[in-house]
Amino acid sequence: MCRWGAPIDADGGQMFRTVRDRVVGWHTGLRARGTLSLFAFEFFVVVLGVLAAQAVQSWVQDREQRLHAEAEQARLEQGFIQSRQSAQVWRAALPCLRDRVREVMRIAGSGALLDNAQSRRPKLVQSTYPGVSPETSRLIEQRIGPQQTGILLATQARFDTVKLAADEIRVEWEMFRLLDPDFGQTGSADRAAVRASGAAILNSLRTIEVVLDAIEDQARLTDVRPNIPFDRQVGLMPVRNCDEIWAQGAAYRTIEPGEPSPY
């Protein structure tokens, strides 16, 4: 291999001299023929150089796009794995949340009051999922095919639905405080509002449940596996029973020391 400033081997040196002599010969001959021939030759050289530069630029852009698509695919796949982990957390908490809402609705209908613990909403898991541009989506589709790409993007849309439903739960749950004696006297309008909010929450919980079922159905059609270890510092775990939710005030738990990683 030849390096700048290094001697050229015999074969390489001979080839270089041949090309150089031929180009110089062409240029000298064209100068002898006149300005028009020389202009045509130099124009050809310039055009050839421009085309070569454009080809190199196109190759560089294609390479950058491939690397970008590869990185975005990895990001989507990791988001898919995290969405499945969040789905397990939600699924464990759903029955407990549903039972508490039904209990509050019964209390509202009976004319009784709620204590502070019954009206307090537990923390809910924050469900997020990364998105990609349509152009990046097409590049990923070229890499892994339309079915696998469709599954990754559909999961993104489904977790947008989960997020909206969870936001609705957060808003409606605050209405339960209308039956908390710490906030003053209650009337029939308050009880009606609490029951209406309870019905809205039950509807949102059902929406989340349907989405979780769809995510699990799609997961059976892909071979995406975790590529980042479970983060023991911030990773969330499904609750083991309903008492954990109301004792800790959260619809999830953190992993305990010595507990094996679940994913």
C-alpha angles and dihedrals in degrees: 000000000000122000127193108271093015122115115266115235120243097262094043092046092051092050091049092050091047093052092043094049092047094050092045089048091052091048093048092047092049091050088055091051094053146266097295094057091046091050092050091051095048091046089054091051092049093049091048090052092049092050091049091050091049091050091052091047091050091050091050091049092048090050092049091050091051092050091047092050091049092052093045091049090054090049092050092048091051089049088051091053092048090049090056090050090050089048091058091050091051094045093055092050100043098083091048094049091047093051092050093051092049090049091052091049091052091049090050090052094048095055094243126128133243125238120227094262093054094051097045115102117225120231113269127215114263108235116203132163130185121244133206135208121260090251092053089046089057091050091051090048089057088055103045105012134253098283097055092041090049091053092052093048094043090055088055091055092046093053089050084060091049090051092051091048092049091050089053091052091052092053098044095044090063088066088070088076087074087080094046109106089213087075098051138264121341131215140188092276090057091051092049090050091050092051091048091050090048090054090049091051092050089052091051091048090052090050090053091048092053091049092050090053090052092050092052092048090053092045090065089062097056135063096209110144132186113276096179121060119246108274105234091194099058105007115118127225132204114258116253095216141357094259089068091060096053095039094050098031093232134100090224139038139218123246115268125233109275093013111132118248109262100211 
